[in-house]
């Protein structure tokens, strides 16, 4: 069966291919030259990010979980699907993951994206990201057990309570890995008079666990604000934990708020089973411990949190019991 499951993350796009039961992960970025010519896409475009000349614009076509540049997003989808089919587009079925806390019109835009991308879509269905996260983490989300999923992505954090294959309550916060990177940049500038880019901030954030184990600081390169010259600085491992404390607290406060609004029987299930934490930005050093301490609940994590939604899409295709999770949106928002 020629079928694809798509998880459009702001930072990474994940595409499950049923033909080989594999997941492709690429940066959700595009580089356009002279405002019209495709120069690079995916990981290749990311290599140029913050380095490209003025005539090459490198951008994310998705912002805060919704499509901000439809034309570029259509181009990316078409090229990625073509790459997965060895350069020749063939008729295929598609299921695309959508955030829960968005409007019907925004949901319809995900459907329209695939319809207009010229990928020879036979059938287009959507499925809620939070439900797919649960599936991807190996949970039986169709049972009556209450499950809390916290997906911390690049620009958003989605907090959801699931039961019987659906979403009982959810909230989408505009906070995630990108906000963490921005705070790290500001802190490094303030404390070390050093200007760094988003990529360097992301490297600092992602290297903390390993560096802390080795008792080393992060060696970074940037521009000294006073001298105006490129320099090297060592950033201590506790910097990320200190400067992200308030952001972590915001996420924890919203988890507590959702728990307070959760029906008592489902809350009891969550108390017994704990919170399920996923998403690329959930790997930040000490975040798991802070969530556990802040809620007094067990926190369950997964080996590869970036692809849990895509893993869930794979289960929708492979397991007939879960195929009803994907639903049609044709006509929605008209």
C-alpha positions as CSV (number, residue, x, y, z in Angstrom):
1,X,0.0,0.0,0.0
2,X,1.3,3.4,-1.0
3,X,0.6,5.6,2.1
4,X,2.2,8.3,4.1
5,X,1.7,9.8,7.5
6,X,2.9,13.4,7.9
7,X,3.8,15.2,11.1
8,X,4.5,18.9,10.3
9,X,6.7,20.2,13.1
10,X,7.9,23.8,13.0
11,X,11.5,22.7,13.3
12,X,11.4,19.1,11.8
13,X,9.0,17.4,9.4
14,X,8.5,13.7,10.0
15,X,7.0,11.5,7.3
16,X,6.1,7.8,7.9
17,X,6.2,5.7,4.7
18,X,4.1,2.5,4.8
19,X,6.0,1.0,1.8
20,X,9.2,0.5,3.9
21,X,7.8,1.1,7.4
22,X,10.3,3.9,8.0
23,X,10.2,7.5,9.2
24,X,12.0,10.3,7.4
25,X,13.1,13.2,9.6
26,X,14.2,16.5,8.0
27,X,14.4,20.1,9.0
28,X,11.2,21.9,7.9
29,X,13.1,24.6,6.1
30,X,13.3,26.0,2.6
31,X,15.8,28.3,0.9
32,X,14.5,30.5,-1.9
33,X,16.8,32.4,-4.2
34,X,15.8,35.8,-5.7
35,X,12.3,35.4,-4.2
36,X,11.3,32.7,-6.7
37,X,13.8,29.9,-7.3
38,X,14.1,26.8,-4.9
39,X,17.7,26.7,-3.8
40,X,17.6,24.1,-1.1
41,X,15.2,22.3,1.3
42,X,15.2,20.2,4.5
43,X,18.5,19.6,6.2
44,X,20.4,21.3,3.3
45,X,18.5,24.5,3.8
46,X,19.2,24.3,7.6
47,X,22.9,24.3,6.8
48,X,22.5,27.7,5.2
49,X,20.4,29.1,8.1
50,X,21.9,32.3,9.5
51,X,24.7,32.1,6.9
52,X,22.9,32.8,3.6
53,X,23.5,36.0,1.5
54,X,20.7,38.6,1.1
55,X,19.4,37.1,-2.2
56,X,18.7,33.7,-0.5
57,X,15.9,33.6,2.1
58,X,15.9,30.7,4.5
59,X,12.7,30.2,6.4
60,X,10.3,28.0,8.3
61,X,6.9,27.7,6.5
62,X,5.2,26.7,9.7
63,X,4.8,28.9,12.8
64,X,3.2,28.2,16.2
65,X,1.8,24.9,14.9
66,X,-0.1,26.5,11.9
67,X,0.9,27.0,8.3
68,X,2.2,30.5,7.7
69,X,3.6,30.1,4.1
70,X,1.3,27.8,2.1
71,X,3.2,28.0,-1.2
72,X,6.6,27.1,0.4
73,X,5.0,24.3,2.5
74,X,3.4,22.8,-0.6
75,X,6.8,22.9,-2.3
76,X,8.5,21.1,0.6
77,X,5.8,18.4,0.8
78,X,6.0,17.7,-2.9
79,X,9.8,17.4,-2.9
80,X,9.9,15.2,0.2
81,X,7.2,12.9,-1.0
82,X,8.9,12.7,-4.4
83,X,12.2,11.8,-2.7
84,X,10.5,9.0,-0.7
85,X,9.2,7.6,-4.0
86,X,12.5,7.7,-5.8
87,X,11.7,10.9,-7.7
88,X,8.4,9.7,-9.3
89,X,5.1,10.7,-7.6
90,X,2.5,7.9,-7.5
91,X,-1.1,7.9,-6.2
92,X,-1.1,7.6,-2.4
93,X,-3.2,7.8,0.8
94,X,-2.3,10.5,3.3
95,X,-2.9,11.0,7.0
96,X,-1.7,14.4,8.4
97,X,-1.4,15.2,12.1
98,X,-3.0,18.4,13.4
99,X,-2.8,20.2,16.7
100,X,-5.9,19.8,18.9
101,X,-6.4,23.3,20.0
102,X,-6.8,25.0,16.6
103,X,-9.9,26.2,14.7
104,X,-11.7,24.2,12.1
105,X,-10.5,26.7,9.4
106,X,-6.8,26.1,10.5
107,X,-7.5,22.3,10.5
108,X,-8.9,22.7,6.9
109,X,-5.6,24.4,5.9
110,X,-3.7,21.1,6.6
111,X,-6.1,19.2,4.3
112,X,-5.8,21.9,1.6
113,X,-2.1,21.8,1.8
114,X,-2.0,18.2,0.6
115,X,-4.8,18.7,-1.8
116,X,-2.9,21.6,-3.5
117,X,0.6,20.2,-3.3
118,X,0.1,18.0,-6.4
119,X,1.3,14.8,-4.6
120,X,-1.4,12.6,-6.3
121,X,-3.3,12.2,-3.1
122,X,-6.1,9.6,-3.4
123,X,-7.5,10.2,0.1
124,X,-6.6,12.8,2.7
125,X,-7.4,12.3,6.4
126,X,-6.3,14.1,9.5
127,X,-5.7,12.9,13.1
128,X,-5.1,14.7,16.4
129,X,-1.5,15.0,17.4
130,X,-2.1,14.2,21.0
131,X,-3.9,11.0,20.2
132,X,-1.1,10.0,17.8
133,X,1.5,10.8,20.6
134,X,-0.2,8.3,22.8
135,X,-0.2,5.7,20.1
136,X,3.4,6.4,19.3
137,X,4.3,5.8,23.0
138,X,2.7,2.4,22.8
139,X,-0.4,3.2,24.8
140,X,-3.8,1.7,24.2
141,X,-5.5,5.1,23.9
142,X,-8.9,3.5,23.1
143,X,-9.3,2.3,26.6
144,X,-11.3,4.2,29.3
145,X,-8.0,4.9,31.1
146,X,-7.2,8.6,31.5
147,X,-3.8,9.6,29.9
148,X,-2.0,12.9,30.1
149,X,0.3,13.7,27.2
150,X,2.6,16.8,27.3
151,X,4.2,17.4,23.9
152,X,6.9,20.1,24.1
153,X,7.7,21.1,20.5
154,X,9.8,23.8,18.8
155,X,7.3,26.6,19.2
156,X,4.4,25.1,21.1
157,X,3.6,22.9,24.1
158,X,0.4,20.8,23.8
159,X,-1.0,19.5,27.1
160,X,-3.8,17.0,26.6
161,X,-5.9,14.4,28.6
162,X,-7.1,11.4,26.5
163,X,-9.7,8.8,27.1
164,X,-11.6,6.3,24.8
165,X,-9.6,7.4,21.7
166,X,-10.4,11.1,22.0
167,X,-9.3,14.3,23.7
168,X,-11.2,15.2,26.9
169,X,-9.3,18.5,27.5
170,X,-6.3,20.2,26.0
171,X,-4.4,23.4,25.9
172,X,-1.8,24.8,23.4
173,X,0.9,27.0,24.8
174,X,3.1,29.2,22.6
175,X,6.3,28.1,24.4
176,X,8.9,25.5,23.3
177,X,12.4,24.9,22.0
178,X,12.6,28.2,20.0
179,X,11.7,30.2,23.1
180,X,14.3,28.3,25.1
181,X,16.9,29.1,22.5
182,X,16.0,32.8,22.5
183,X,16.3,33.0,26.3
184,X,19.7,31.3,26.1
185,X,20.8,33.9,23.5
186,X,19.7,36.8,25.7
187,X,21.4,35.3,28.8
188,X,24.7,34.7,27.1
189,X,24.6,38.3,25.7
190,X,23.8,39.7,29.1
191,X,26.3,37.6,31.2
192,X,29.1,37.2,28.8
193,X,28.8,40.2,26.4
194,X,28.6,37.6,23.6
195,X,26.3,37.6,20.5
196,X,25.4,34.1,19.3
197,X,23.0,32.8,16.7
198,X,20.0,30.5,17.1
199,X,21.9,27.5,16.0
200,X,24.6,28.0,18.7
201,X,21.9,28.5,21.3
202,X,20.3,25.2,20.2
203,X,23.7,23.4,20.4
204,X,24.2,24.8,24.0
205,X,20.7,23.6,25.0
206,X,21.1,20.1,23.5
207,X,24.6,19.4,24.8
208,X,23.9,20.1,28.5
209,X,23.2,16.5,29.6
210,X,26.4,15.2,28.1
211,X,28.5,18.1,29.2
212,X,27.2,17.9,32.8
213,X,28.1,14.2,32.9
214,X,31.6,15.1,31.8
215,X,31.8,18.1,34.1
216,X,32.6,20.4,31.2
217,X,31.2,23.8,30.0
218,X,30.0,24.4,26.5
219,X,32.6,25.9,24.2
220,X,30.9,28.4,21.9
221,X,31.9,31.0,19.3
222,X,30.3,34.3,18.8
223,X,31.0,38.1,18.6
224,X,32.2,40.0,21.5
225,X,29.9,43.1,22.0
226,X,32.6,45.3,23.3
227,X,35.4,44.4,20.9
228,X,33.2,43.6,17.9
229,X,35.5,40.6,17.2
230,X,34.8,36.8,17.0
231,X,35.8,35.1,20.2
232,X,35.5,31.8,22.0
233,X,33.8,31.5,25.4
234,X,33.1,28.6,27.8
235,X,29.4,28.6,29.0
236,X,28.9,26.7,32.3
237,X,26.4,23.8,32.3
238,X,24.1,25.4,34.9
239,X,23.4,28.4,32.7
240,X,20.6,26.6,30.8
241,X,18.9,25.4,34.0
242,X,19.0,28.8,35.6
243,X,17.8,30.8,32.6
244,X,15.0,28.4,31.6
245,X,13.6,28.0,35.2
246,X,10.7,30.5,34.5
247,X,9.8,28.8,31.2
248,X,9.7,25.4,32.9
249,X,7.6,26.8,35.7
250,X,5.0,28.1,33.1
251,X,4.7,24.6,31.5
252,X,4.3,23.1,35.0
253,X,1.7,25.7,36.1
254,X,-0.4,24.9,32.9
255,X,-0.1,21.1,33.5
256,X,-1.5,21.7,37.0
257,X,-4.3,23.8,35.6
258,X,-5.3,21.1,33.2
259,X,-5.1,18.5,36.0
260,X,-7.5,20.7,38.1
261,X,-10.0,20.8,35.3
262,X,-9.7,17.0,34.6
263,X,-12.7,14.8,35.7
264,X,-11.9,13.0,39.0
265,X,-12.0,9.5,37.6
266,X,-9.5,10.4,34.8
267,X,-7.3,12.3,37.3
268,X,-7.1,9.2,39.4
269,X,-5.8,7.2,36.4
270,X,-3.2,10.0,35.8
271,X,-2.1,9.8,39.4
272,X,-1.6,6.1,39.1
273,X,0.2,6.1,35.7
274,X,1.9,9.5,35.7
275,X,2.4,12.0,32.9
276,X,3.7,11.1,29.4
277,X,6.3,13.6,28.2
278,X,7.3,13.8,24.6
279,X,8.3,16.3,21.8
280,X,11.8,17.4,20.7
281,X,12.2,20.1,23.4
282,X,11.3,17.6,26.2
283,X,14.9,16.5,26.2
284,X,16.2,19.7,27.7
285,X,18.4,19.0,30.7
286,X,16.5,18.7,34.1
287,X,13.1,19.4,32.5
288,X,11.8,15.9,33.4
289,X,12.9,16.2,37.0
290,X,11.3,19.7,37.3
291,X,8.0,18.4,35.9
292,X,8.1,15.4,38.3
293,X,8.9,17.6,41.3
294,X,6.4,20.3,40.3
295,X,3.5,17.9,39.9
296,X,4.4,15.2,42.4
297,X,3.7,12.7,39.6
298,X,5.8,10.1,37.8
299,X,7.0,11.3,34.4
300,X,7.2,8.7,31.6
301,X,9.5,9.4,28.6
302,X,10.3,7.8,25.3
303,X,13.6,6.9,23.6
304,X,13.0,9.1,20.6
305,X,10.5,11.9,21.4
306,X,10.9,13.6,18.1
307,X,9.1,10.8,16.2
308,X,6.3,9.7,18.6
309,X,3.6,11.3,16.4
310,X,5.0,9.7,13.3
311,X,5.2,6.3,15.2
312,X,1.5,6.8,16.0
313,X,0.7,7.4,12.3
314,X,2.5,4.2,11.5
315,X,0.2,2.3,14.0
316,X,-2.9,4.0,12.4
317,X,-1.9,2.5,9.0
318,X,-0.8,-0.9,10.3
319,X,-3.4,-1.7,13.0
320,X,-7.1,-1.8,11.9
321,X,-8.2,-1.1,15.5
322,X,-6.8,2.4,15.3
323,X,-7.8,3.4,11.7
324,X,-10.9,5.2,13.0
325,X,-8.6,7.8,14.7
326,X,-8.0,9.4,11.3
327,X,-11.0,11.3,10.0
328,X,-12.1,13.3,7.0
329,X,-12.2,17.1,7.0
330,X,-13.5,17.7,3.5
331,X,-16.0,20.5,3.5
332,X,-14.8,21.8,6.9
333,X,-14.6,25.5,7.2
334,X,-16.6,26.2,4.0
